[in-house]
Amino acid sequence: MAILDIQIVSASLAEIQAGLSASADEITWVQTSYLIAEVVMIPLSGYLSRLLSTRILFVISASSFTAMSVLCAMSTSIEQMMVFRALQGFLGGAMIPTVVAGSYMMFGQGRAAGISVVVGLIATLAPTVGPTLGGYLTHALSWHWLFLINVPIGIVITSIVWSLVDIDKPNWKLLEGIDLTGLALMAMFLGSTEYVLEEGTRKNWFEDEGIRTFAVIAVLGGIAFFMRVLSAKNPIVNLKVFRDRNFSLGTAYGFILGIGLYGIVYLMPAFLGRVRGYNSLQIGEMLFVTGIFQFISAPIAGILSRRFDTRLVLLGGLVLMALSSYMLSGVTSDWSFDEFLVPQIMRGAGLMFCMIPANVLAMSSQEGDTLKDASGLYNLMRNLGGALGLAVLNTELTDRLAFHYERLGESLNAGRAVAEDSLAGLTQRFSDMMPGEADLGALKAISGFVRQQAATMAFADCFLLLAIIYALAVLTVPLLGKPRHLVEEMLEPA
């Protein structure tokens, strides 16, 4: 519900903008305010889970998320929407890390791979189906249902968890030494970082005074936060979990997975919409292949992670993701379902073969209270990876589009016979349909064709960049230590 909410709203920002009479700059804050608030809560969830208990924190988070969904649907101005979205992101931000930590606590490390299958499948499926579902709800009903759809689900989930889940007890003593200074510095650091990543591309990065200001705040806040959290008696975030090598590397893979997961989910619909001219339904049908193969490969990845060396499963997933992205780098403006089929199959399987082993490697060595902190930090890094990936890919797409458009334009100068012949042929064609405007129509047609090809080449460059990132990640797999469940098996007496 939490991950899906981000995706379905992003697919229908134009309709929300019209409904609230918001400007283009204002409407982006429907997403930005949510993401900034959420990224602060995610690492804080470990401390709050120890303080309140897993059950109480989740119930507060899920019920508040549901209540804010109602208020978002009732918003009549962009100012109200921004406030309610920020509260929705902050109050609901504890749900995902609490689910991950709670599932490990309930079922134990021995079934870590099986747990990761369910959690990983849901986490990766939501970005895949989100844009299509958002477009459908808005078209069939109205943008208000993007939020109202959460209400019945939220009520049921909150009731079930309160009734059935009771796996730990509150530790109210943590209230005595709560580090409010550390909390403020963390909010300053993470909130400013998220703002820079979300708004940087749209505002030309450091050409904008606001981006420069928040970048400085992020750097200074980050330095002060790490100094504070490493010296505080009762830190708001326990960074000692990074002493475990597998957790650190597993978190790094989660960060990389965030880049690929949200990056591809952004690039594929953008290409199909801009270059191929597909509507939301056609895009959803095209991307459905990835979702199918996520379902198929998830239990396979879980079984392999449980029976064999988890590092080898991760290696296979990274290779599949690299090859899938590399195949997509050969995209042309004529590609349709058949050409995208194999890369999507590989991506669907690769996502699960990456996510499940990464979860197991990162979380399998954590226990008790450290498990709660580790879950928050792991999910934080995946979110930041997605934010950074989108920022980099957006910037790369814009820059490469301008580059290829200029280069293609230079090759179509008036002195070239091919360009003159093409222009003459189009002019002749338009002379029957647009008398008196044939020359202008021909020029527009050529300009549109050049922009389409430049966009295709820019998307190909972005896919190649993702392939390079995953190929480099493959080289780091030998640095991983043997997962805990394999070590325990080796130590068991015959």
C-alpha positions, 0 to 999 in steps of 0.5 A: 500500500505504501509503495503503490501509493507513490506510483499511482499518484505520480501517474496522475499528477496532471489530473490532481493539478487540474483539480486543485488549480495548482501551478506546474511548480506547486504540483511537484510538491504532492510527491516531494513533500511525501518523499522528504517526510518519509525518508526521515521516518524510515531510519527513525522507525528502528528507535520507535519500534524499540520504544513502542513495540512493533505492533503499536508502531505499525498500528499507529503508522498504518492507521495514520496513513489511512486517515491522511489518505482520506484528508488528501482526497478531501483537499481543496487546495494545493496547500492542504494537499502538501500538508496532508501528503507530508503527514502521510509520508511521515506517519506512514513511513514506518510501515515498510521497515516494521514489516521487514523487521517484524517478519524476521522476528516472527518467523526466525532467521532460518526462514529468511529466504522464504520471508524475503520472497513475499516481501520482495515480490510485493515491494517490486511488484508495486512500482510495476503495476502502479502507473497503470493502476493510477491511470485507470483509477483516474480515468474510470473514477477520479483522482480522489480515488488514488487516495480513497483506495487506501481506506478499506485496505488500511482499516483491515490491515490495522485491525488484523495486526492489532488483533494477531501480532504481538511479538515484542514489548515496549521499552518506555525507558528509551523516552528518558534519553531520547536524542532530540538534537540527533533527530533534528540533525537527521531530519535536516540531513535526509530531508535536504538530501531528498529535496536536492535529488527530487528537484535537482533535475527540474531546476537545473541543479546548482544553477538554482539558488534553492538547490545550492542552499539545500545542498549546503544544508545537507552536507553540514547537517550530514556532518553534524548528524554523524558526529552526533550519532557516533558520540551520543549515549542513546543515538536516534539511529544505531549505525553500529550495524554497519560493522557487519560486512554482509549488512554493509554490502547487502545495503549497498546492493539494496541501494543499487537495486533501488537505482535499477528498480525505480530507474527502469520503471521510469525509463520504460513507460517514458520511452513507450509514451514519448517515442512510441505514443502508447497510452497508459493501458498499452504501457501497462500491458507491455510492462505486465510481462515483468510482473509475471516473471517476478511472480514466477521467479520469486519462489525459485529465488527463495528456494535457491537462496535457502539451499545454495550459497546466497552469493551465487544467486545474487551474482546470477541476478546482477548478471541478468539485470546487466544483460537486460539493460544492455539489450535495451541499450539497442532500442530503436523507435520501432521496438514493440512487444516482441523486441521488449519481451526477452529483456523484460523476462530477464529483468523480472527474474533478475529483480527477484534474484537480486532482491531476495539474496540482498535482503537475506545477506543484509538481515540474516546476521541481525537479531533483536533490537539491532534487527529493527535498526538494520531494517530501517537503514536498509530500506532507507538506502533503497529509497535513496538509491531510487531517488539518486537513480531517478535524478541521474537518469533524468539528468542524463536523459535531458543532456543526451537528448539535447546532444543527439538532437544537435548532432542529428540536426547538423547532419540534416543541413541544407547542403546534403542531398539526402536532406533536400530529397526528404524535404522535397518529398514531404513538401510534395506530400503536404501540398495536397493536404495543406495548400500554402503551408506545405513547406512548414508542414514538411519542416515540422515533420522532419523536426519531429522525426529528428526529435523522436530519433534523438529521444530514442538514442538518449533512452539507449544511453540511459539503459547502457548506463544502468548496464554498466552500474550492474556490471560493476556491482557484479565485480563486488560479489567476491567481497561478501562473506559466507551468509549466516545460514551457511556458516551455521550449517558448517558448524552443526555436528554431523 
